[in-house]
């Protein structure tokens, strides 16, 4: 363990004087367990002496826990090196989403109008897709917090059971939602998303119905990625997404350009790429980490671990669902305008996703960093980690804002937009760049609360921020007749509210009492013949 259960003054080490020890150590102050507990060590206390024999036992599977231990080393370096692969993976994720839009925008139809309708059809379903993925993201994050704290506390056996429980849960939920999304595609797209344009609606239904077939693979991937990030392996997700992005790009071009399948082609390509990513991620976890090579009797559903994951996951699910529902209502508002606004919003939203990649990367880094250090009860490191991550996040947002302003027009042209659609897309991108620093200041604190186990507060914050954004958007559109720009003018309202809610919670330090991993009772056995009372 990382905490002492015996305070004593060393008398001898294996029968000889304690050589090489500092005066401070020999005066009875705390020695780290690897130094303090050696075979044959004898310690004196004010009343008695106990000679204890210690043996080193190799924990099964511990050789698999050789990834980044974030409980030691410079905080900024640990968070940055952990976050960079996550950023690269998220960038690749956005890249192959962008490829879908670029391919159909340039090669999907015979005219530019048809191509823009295809972009609008694909974009009209994005918020609905993320709503279906909210459960996997939320429950995956909740389970990952438990795994990270168990890892920080070095509770290997329980870590295995938590991981298997998370995998079983998400595979079951993913299977159910895959069937539900494919069967109910039409009422969801037409009724919930309010897609009514006759030139767009059929393509949107086809796209969502086919895309839903890949939900099961995304659930598997999110489970594996969450487990690996929790033990410090953030590079793995980058590798998985490289496979997915390359395969998706090749298949997009093949299906759309060669076969002329349009939106059906990009949907089929995405499902195949997601299946490949899920297969590679599972194979990597089993091959790389012996601890996760579950035998038949070891791949179990632990109700206790499920209850804890659910305790952490339900608020996270609510948080993700609120975010997704907020985006659904924003998309409904967008869909109530003409096709030029729909295509422009799709392109602008793609650029926003790129802009937020570094910020979400730091958010994930802080969450895992906090989880491990809370598990190890190193709260000073958590405070220092929050400060440096917030600084890094805000500095990166300044670079992001400058880049967006310079490349807004070129990015819109990449999707073959022109005229009114391009002007609206550029307006959206540049406005977003002016306020992205608010989001950069908000997300590291949200990640800290999540990693500490204070998931309910993080969910309440998400509910408040998205509700504020949606309410302001609809007020601008219908009460003040602002028009299409109301879809993005409300961005800074939600982000500023997130800061106003999370910062008092952080400085109030109530999150420090939310640790979900408790220390086991330590039992020390000593032979009667080795005990000597000093009366």
Helices and strands as residue ranges (DSSP letters): E 9-12, H 23-26, H 33-36, E 42-44, E 48-51, G 62-64, H 75-107, H 112-123, H 126-152, H 156-183, H 185-186, I 187-192, H 201-212, H 215-230, H 235-252, I 253-258, H 263-288, G 290-292, H 303-335, H 339-375, H 379-414, H 419-452, H 455-474, I 475-479, H 486-489, H 491-508, G 510-513, G 528-530, E 531-533
